[in-house]
């Protein structure tokens, strides 16, 4: 049995997630969107990855209190997912 | 095989895997009532119908094996009533070789003894082409009788004539209606509202994008039945005999077949109009009475072109019916014409300049689902569904693990988008080589139950669901095969009987869940299945949040890195 399943390009996935971040105001949902963006952008090259990171950060500009929930876009050993769905 | 020597012997002939061994009490009552109504004794003794199951592969290649599952005629009492119930399976799934073997078995049973054989089918096979008829028609001098009953209770007899009791047809239809899913419901369940990014330009030159595309290719039979019912409600029988059904499928490729089936059921002539409509009148167009049938009406322009052509040709139209319409009432301009549709739809179209999917550069989806390269759910679609659903605290799951504080209601996601999600699973299973028939094992919980329900509506008898209670999964480490005294299993013996039925077979088995958050539920299912010696092909959660953790291949329709901790 073949286990390979064709999925969308991470670039398309990241663009979609940033689209929802631009309008979503619920903190829990934003956090999970950020986590998803973080995971999907891992395989992108540095340039596109940074652009999506910047675009995501820009969506927080209007809501400074949301910054606390922001999952870093840079992989670090201590980075842990946030415990929300 | 020896038969039970009662007054009635009945078989429910099913296709698929022999893992669901129960017969509804109402079906057993139906068989008893048939024996009382048509058999030799007014009060036949209680019976337990037997299930004769053929796999989808066997029905193609070894349909004769049905004879191994039913009692030979010579073992039956001379006045026995025998019921061959094929009505539990969609007519479209039955195959001619199977019908031929059932007819031969019925003929052999009724030929030399005054037995009554009743064959139940949802529909009578085509008189000219089906292999069912020849063995039955050769029974002119038989000692017994064969009664063929269709889904509406209409009968046809072969051999010795019986008197059909007054009111038989109505009561049969009523009893059968309690057993079968109504056509309208099947249509609704099998119609797929595909989620995606659909370019309207190839269909009608409009610079617009649609969020949805409706695909009725899996419910052609139901569309045909509903169209026929609709036409019949408007055009009387006398007019129908001289009428032509003008089928304008447009881009709905499934409509041609549905229209032709509809015309056949109504005894109408039919003509399929190509797109664009030709300038010359096709010969089959009636000069006195035409009915127009379309696949999808959106703006009404295609319908307008068909009606204009018929006016030009001098072919009067008495009724127009669309399978699906985005506008209500169905737009027929200022014509004085009855028009109807089986269902209204919402395409959620936007101008290209306002399309959020174009703005982020999402590629267009294929109108033909088979050509869609992705066998998964995209981020745009996943988040669209998840963010539209209510978010709530997780209320059930593996014991001893923390619950998610907030989770989208996947129950609601499956309710609203389950038709499309099931179609993605269909393509995934096809890609894994599991398209023929598959056993789907899941926890016995609400959301995944809703998902399995949608899968079953799409796969019909090709899918056998088995739901394992959560308390059994929680205690999976202690699970033993039922021969060695199960602990909790006694509470739900049905699922365990189903697993036992899989032990010696070659069934293709997958496990499924709404999401995989730690891999613990999958591991529990795997342990229980291992105890029964059942091999699992893959675990296919809707959302894989655990990053492929688990036993064997794990393929989620969407991958979301957010494990339960």
Contacts between the chains, C-beta under 8 A, distances in Angstrom:
chain1	res1	chain2	res2	distance
A	1	B	432	5.4
A	1	B	433	5.8
A	1	B	434	7.8
A	1	B	537	6.0
A	1	B	538	7.2
A	1	B	553	7.6
A	2	B	431	7.0
A	2	B	432	6.7
A	2	B	433	7.4
A	3	B	432	7.6
A	3	B	538	7.2
A	3	B	553	4.6
A	3	B	555	6.6
A	5	B	375	5.3
A	5	B	376	5.7
A	5	B	428	6.7
A	5	B	431	7.0
A	5	B	555	5.5
A	6	B	373	5.8
A	6	B	374	5.7
A	6	B	375	5.7
A	6	B	376	7.2
A	7	B	374	6.5
A	7	B	376	4.7
A	7	B	559	7.5
A	8	B	374	5.7
A	8	B	376	7.2
A	8	B	378	4.7
A	8	B	379	6.9
A	12	B	360	7.8
A	12	B	361	7.3
A	12	B	362	6.1
A	12	B	363	7.3
A	12	B	378	6.9
A	12	B	379	7.3
A	12	B	380	7.7
A	13	B	378	6.8
A	13	B	379	3.8
A	14	B	379	7.7
A	15	B	360	4.1
A	15	B	361	6.2
A	15	B	362	7.3
A	16	B	360	6.1
A	16	B	362	6.9
A	16	B	378	6.6
A	16	B	379	4.1
A	16	B	380	3.7
A	16	B	383	6.6
A	17	B	379	5.4
A	17	B	383	6.7
A	18	B	360	7.7
A	19	B	356	6.2
A	19	B	359	7.5
A	19	B	360	5.1
A	19	B	380	7.2
A	20	B	383	4.8
A	20	B	384	7.9
A	20	B	387	6.3
A	24	B	387	6.5
A	26	B	391	7.6
A	28	B	391	7.0
A	28	B	405	7.4
A	28	B	406	5.0
A	29	B	387	6.4
A	29	B	391	7.1
A	32	B	560	7.7
A	32	B	562	6.3
A	33	B	383	7.0
A	35	B	560	7.8
A	35	B	561	6.2
A	35	B	562	5.7
A	36	B	379	7.0
A	36	B	383	7.9
A	36	B	560	5.7
A	36	B	561	7.0
A	36	B	562	7.7
A	38	B	561	7.5
A	39	B	559	7.7
A	39	B	560	7.6
A	39	B	561	3.8
A	40	B	379	6.8
A	81	B	561	6.7
A	81	B	562	5.5
A	81	B	563	7.0
A	83	B	402	7.8
A	83	B	404	8.0
A	83	B	405	6.8
A	83	B	565	6.7
A	84	B	404	7.2
A	84	B	405	5.6
A	84	B	406	5.8
A	84	B	562	7.9
A	85	B	391	7.4
A	85	B	394	7.4
A	85	B	404	4.4
A	85	B	405	7.2
A	85	B	406	5.4
A	85	B	407	3.9
A	85	B	408	6.9
A	85	B	562	6.7
